[in-house]
Amino acid sequence: MVLTLFGSALLLWCAAELRLRHHLRRHGIPATARVVADGEPFGEPYGDTYGELDSAPLLSYTVLPAVGIVPVHDVSDGGGTHLVRAAEAVLARPRGTTPLRRPARLVPGAIVQVRYDARRPSRVVLAGTEILPAMGSDIFWALLGTGALAGGLSLFASLLAH
């Protein structure tokens, strides 16, 4: 029963994650992000004081919220006030990037293209030429889920046969 539940939950998670990433790459809002070093790295005992070895980089980018219009005083326009959308800085990790080592092009300070969800700006994926080949890990997790589900169902069927 445990294998069946684990396999089906894993397959459901894989399908939801693939759908989310595909939707964000097609319908997300494009932005430019900067890879930043982690403030609290997990690899500090291993010599990774700035979080450069974490496989999923921390990205910093600016989003324009759908609401949040603020008045801005413009001196160049004779002292008039304009309504402008307030920009919001977001720190997030991209979805679907779980390689064992971080690629060399994603070092802290690098500029990358991303797409984010307007309703939840912390949901972000890498876009353009920065798309990491996630197909290998997606296939691995799908095969693991399928194997666990098949194993659980076969054990369950053999239990019912006796």
C-alpha positions in Angstrom: 0.0 0.0 0.0 2.9 2.3 0.8 4.6 1.8 -2.5 1.3 2.4 -4.3 0.6 5.6 -2.5 4.2 6.8 -2.9 4.3 6.0 -6.6 0.9 7.7 -7.3 1.8 10.8 -5.3 5.2 11.0 -7.0 3.6 10.8 -10.5 1.0 13.4 -9.5 3.7 15.7 -8.3 5.7 15.2 -11.5 2.7 16.0 -13.7 1.8 19.1 -11.7 5.4 20.4 -11.8 5.8 19.8 -15.5 2.5 21.6 -16.2 3.5 24.5 -14.0 6.8 25.0 -15.7 5.3 24.6 -19.2 2.6 27.2 -18.4 5.1 29.7 -17.0 7.4 29.4 -20.0 4.5 30.0 -22.3 2.4 32.5 -20.4 4.7 34.0 -17.8 5.9 37.6 -17.6 9.5 37.9 -18.9 12.0 39.6 -16.6 15.8 39.8 -16.2 17.2 38.3 -13.0 20.5 38.4 -11.2 21.9 35.3 -9.6 22.7 36.2 -6.0 24.8 34.4 -3.3 22.8 32.8 -0.5 22.8 34.6 2.8 22.5 31.4 4.7 24.3 28.6 2.7 23.9 25.0 3.7 27.3 24.1 2.4 29.2 26.3 4.8 31.0 23.4 6.6 32.2 22.2 3.2 33.7 25.6 2.2 30.7 27.0 0.4 30.4 30.3 2.3 28.5 32.2 -0.3 26.1 29.5 -1.6 27.7 29.1 -5.0 27.5 25.3 -5.0 23.8 25.1 -4.3 22.3 23.5 -7.4 19.2 25.8 -7.5 20.5 29.4 -7.7 18.8 32.2 -5.7 17.5 34.8 -8.2 16.7 38.4 -7.6 14.4 40.3 -10.0 11.9 43.1 -10.0 8.2 42.6 -10.7 5.5 45.1 -11.4 2.4 44.2 -9.3 -1.0 44.4 -10.9 -2.0 46.8 -8.1 0.0 49.1 -6.0 0.0 52.5 -7.7 2.0 55.1 -5.8 2.2 58.9 -6.3 5.7 60.1 -7.4 6.8 63.7 -7.2 8.5 64.7 -10.5 10.8 67.8 -10.2 11.5 67.9 -14.0 7.8 68.4 -14.8 7.3 71.6 -12.8 6.7 69.8 -9.5 3.7 67.7 -10.7 2.8 64.3 -9.2 2.4 61.2 -11.3 0.9 57.8 -10.5 3.4 55.0 -11.1 3.3 51.3 -10.4 5.5 50.3 -7.5 8.2 47.8 -8.4 8.8 44.9 -6.0 12.0 43.1 -5.6 11.6 39.3 -5.3 14.1 36.6 -4.2 13.2 33.1 -5.5 14.6 29.9 -6.7 13.6 28.7 -10.2 11.4 25.6 -10.6 12.8 22.5 -12.1 16.5 23.1 -11.6 17.9 20.2 -9.5 21.3 19.2 -11.1 24.0 17.8 -8.8 26.2 20.8 -9.6 25.3 24.3 -10.6 26.3 25.1 -14.2 29.1 27.6 -14.7 26.8 30.1 -16.3 24.7 30.5 -13.1 27.5 31.9 -10.8 26.5 34.7 -8.4 26.4 38.0 -10.3 25.3 36.5 -13.6 22.3 37.9 -15.4 19.6 35.4 -16.7 16.3 35.6 -18.4 13.3 34.3 -16.4 9.5 34.1 -16.6 7.4 34.5 -13.5 3.7 34.2 -12.5 2.0 37.6 -12.2 -0.2 36.3 -9.3 2.6 34.6 -7.4 5.9 36.3 -8.4 7.9 33.8 -6.4 7.0 31.1 -9.0 9.7 31.5 -11.6 11.4 29.4 -14.3 14.5 30.0 -16.3 13.8 31.1 -19.9 15.6 31.6 -23.1 19.1 30.2 -23.4 19.3 29.7 -19.7 16.9 26.7 -19.7 18.7 23.9 -18.0 18.2 20.4 -19.4 15.7 19.2 -16.8 14.5 16.3 -19.0 16.8 13.8 -17.4 15.7 14.5 -13.9 12.0 14.6 -15.0 12.4 11.2 -16.6 14.2 9.8 -13.5 11.3 10.9 -11.2 8.6 9.7 -13.5 10.3 6.3 -13.8 10.8 6.1 -10.0 7.1 6.9 -9.5 6.0 4.4 -12.2 8.2 1.7 -10.7 6.9 2.3 -7.2 3.3 2.3 -8.4 3.8 -0.9 -10.4 5.6 -2.6 -7.6 2.9 -1.6 -5.1 0.1 -2.7 -7.4 1.7 -6.0 -8.2 2.3 -6.7 -4.4 -1.3 -5.7 -3.8 -2.6 -8.0 -6.6 -0.5 -10.9 -5.3 -2.0 -10.4 -1.8 -5.5 -10.4 -3.2 -4.8 -13.6 -5.3 -3.9 -15.6 -2.2 
